[in-house]
C-alpha cells in the first residue's frame, strides 16, 4: 500500500477547468488550485476580473487561459471542452461553479427567472459534466466538483428555482459519481454556507435576518471565502480518491441547527 504523503494534496501540473472562475467565490477556487500547482482554464460570461486573476495565477507560477462563453448556449459544452483541450491537451478536474439566484415572492415569481436559473445552475452543469466525462473516461481518471448550497438541503421560500437547482445538483453529483466510479473518476460537491461576499452584503446588513443567520451558525460568524479553499483543494486532489458522491458543507455548522 502506498504511504500517505502531504503531496497527495498537490495538483502539480494538473489542468483545472472552472466555470465562473474569475469572479465571486470562483476566483478563490482558482487561487486555491493554482497555489497547489494547477494550471487553470476559466470560462466566463464576460471578461470581468480576467486581468486580476491572470496576475494572481501567474504569481503562483502557473498558467491560466480564458474563454468568454455563455455556458447555457446550445453546443457550449463541446466548444468549452475543445478549447480547453486545444490549450492544455488535457482536463484533470472540472469545477462546475457558475450559477445565479433570482428572488421573488411566490405569487410574483416570473417564469423567465425560473427558466434562466434552471438553465444555468442545473442544465449547463449536466451538459458540461457529460462532455468532460467523455474525456476523463478515455484517460481513466479525473475529478468533478459541483458547487451546491445550503439550499441543496433546505427550503428557500423566495428562491424556488435556486432551491430546485441546488437539490438537483446534489442528485446529479450522486448519479454521475455512481456512473463514473468504474473509470476512476470521483464526483463530489462543495456546499458553501453563509459566506461574506459582495453578493451577501445586503443580507448581512439586514438588522433582523443577519442576526438570525449568525445565531444559527455554531461557529458564531459568517464564513470568509478563503475558508472554502482547503475543502476545494481536497476534493480536487488525490487525497480524496476514496470519496465520491458526497456533498461537503463548509458552513460553520449551520446545518446542525
N, C-alpha and C positions, 0 to 999 in steps of 0.2 A: 504494500500500500504506500502511495506517495506521501511523504511527510508534509505536514502543514507548513506553509510559508506565508509571510506577510505579502509576498509577491502575488499571491492569489487575488489580491485586491487591485492589482495593477491592470491597466488597459494598454500596455505598451504596444504601439503600432497598430492598435485596433482602429476600425473605422466605425464611427457612430453617426447614424442618420437621425436627425431630430427635426420634428415639425415645430414651428414657432420657437426656435431656439435662440432668437436674437432679442427677445423682449420678455418682460414679466418673469415668472419663475423659470421659464425655459432658458433664459440667459444664465441662471445659476446652475442649471443642469449642464449646460455647455461648459461653463467654467469648471464644474466638478470633473467631468470626464477628461477634459484636456489637461487638468492638473495631474492626473494619474496616467497620462501617456497617450491618450486617444487623439486621432485626427477626426475632424467633425465636418459633416455635410448638413447645412441648415436650409430648411425650406421655409420661406416666409411669404405671407400675403403681400407685404410691401417691403421696402428697404430700411425701415426704421431700426436703428441700433446696429446696423451692419458694421460700420467702421469701428465703433467702440468694441464690439465683440471680436472683430478681427484683431484689434490690438491686444485684447485680453488673452486670446488663444495663442497668438504668436509670442506673447510674453512668457507663456508656459512652454515655449519651444515646439509647438505643434502647428499643424496646418488646418486651415478652415476654408471651406468653399460654400457658396450661397446659390440658391435658386429661388427666384421670385415666381411663385406659383400659387394659384387658388387650388387648394387640395380637394375642393368639392367638385371641380370641373370633371366631366366625363373624360376618362383616359388619363387623368392626372397621375394616378399611382404608377402606371408604367413609365410615364415621362420622368417622374422623380427617380425611380429605380435606375432607369437607363442613364440618367445624368450622373447619379452617384457612382455607378459602375464605371462610366467613362472617366470620371475624375480620379477615382481611387482604385478601381479594379476589384473592389470587394465591399461587402456590408457585413459587419460583425454584430452590430447592435442597432435596433430600431427603437427610438423613444417616441411614442405617439403622444405628443404634448399639446398640440394646438387644440384650442377649444374656445367656447364662448358661453355667455349666460344672458338670458333675457328674463326680465322680471315684470309681471303684471298681476293684477287681481284676476281671479278665476273667470269672472263674467266678461272681462275685457281682454282676455288673452288672445292676441291675433294669430290666425292660422299661419301667416307668413313667418312669424317668430318661431312657432313650433317647428316648421319645416327647416328653417335655417339652422337651428340648434342641433336637431337630429342629424342633418346632413353633415355638419362639421364634426360634431362630437362623437358620433357613432358610425355613420356610413363611411366617412372618409377613413376612419381608423380601420374599419373592416377591410376596405379595398387595399389600403397601403400595406396592411399586415399580410394580406393574401399575396400580393405581388412580391414583397420582401421574402415571405416564406419560401417561395419557389427558389430564390437564390440561395437561401440558407439550407434548404433541403439538398441542393446539389453539392454544397460544401460540407454537409453533415455536421452542422453546428451553428449556433447563434443565440442571441438574446433578444427578446421583445419586451419592452417595458411600457405599459399603458398607464396614463395618468387618470386615476379615479378621483374620489372626492369623499367628504363626509356624506354627500348625497348618494354615494354608492350603497350606503347603509340606512339612510334616514329619509324622511319625507321632506318636502320643500313646497309649502303651500302657495308660494308665489312664483316658483321656478319649475313649472311642470316638465317642460322638455329637458331641462338640465338634469333634473332628478331622474327622469326616464332614461336619458342617455348615459348617465353615470352608473345606474343599475345595469344598463346594457353593457357598458364597458367591463363591469365585473363578470357578466356572463360570457362575453367574448374572450376575456382573459382565460377563463376556465376551459372554454371549448377549444381554443387554439392550443392551450397547454396540453390538453389530452391528445389532440390530433398530431401535434408536432413532437411530442416526447420521444417517439421512436427514432427521430432524426437528430437527437442530441440538441434540441432547441428548447430553451426554457422561456416560458411566457409568464410574466408576473405583472403586478400593478403596484403603484405607489399612490396612496391616498392622503394628500395634504390636509391638515386640519385648518384652523383659522390662522392665517399667516399674515404678517404685517407687510402689505404691499400697497401701492397706489390704488389698486382696484378695490381694496377693502377699507380705504381711508374714510369714506362716508359712514360705513358701518361702525368703525372704531370710534368715530366722533358722535355717534348716536348715544345720548346720555342714558338711555334705558337699555337698549339692546346690547351695547358694548359691555355693560356691567353684567348682564345676564350671561353673555358668552364667556367672559373671563371667569365668572364664578362657576361655570360648568366645566372648566378645564382644571383638572387636578394639579397640573404644573403651575397654575396660577398666572399665566401670561400667554399672550398671543405668540405664535412661533415666528422666528426670523427665517428668511429664505435660506440662509446658509445651513440651517438645521435640517434641511431636506437633502443636502448634498451627499452626506455619508451614506444614507439609505440608497440613493440613486447609484452611487459608485458600487455599492454592494450588489445590487440587482443586475448591474451591467457586467460584473466581473465573474471570474471562475469560482470565487468564494461562495457564490450562491448556486452552484451547479446542481445541488440536490433539492432545490426549491423550485417548484413550478406550480402554476395555478393559484398563487397566493396574491392577495391584495394587502399590502402592508400599510397600516395607518401610521402617519407621523403627525400626531395630533395632541401631544402633551397629555394624553389620557382622556380626551374629550368623550370618546365613545363609551367610556366606563360608566358614565352617569346618565 
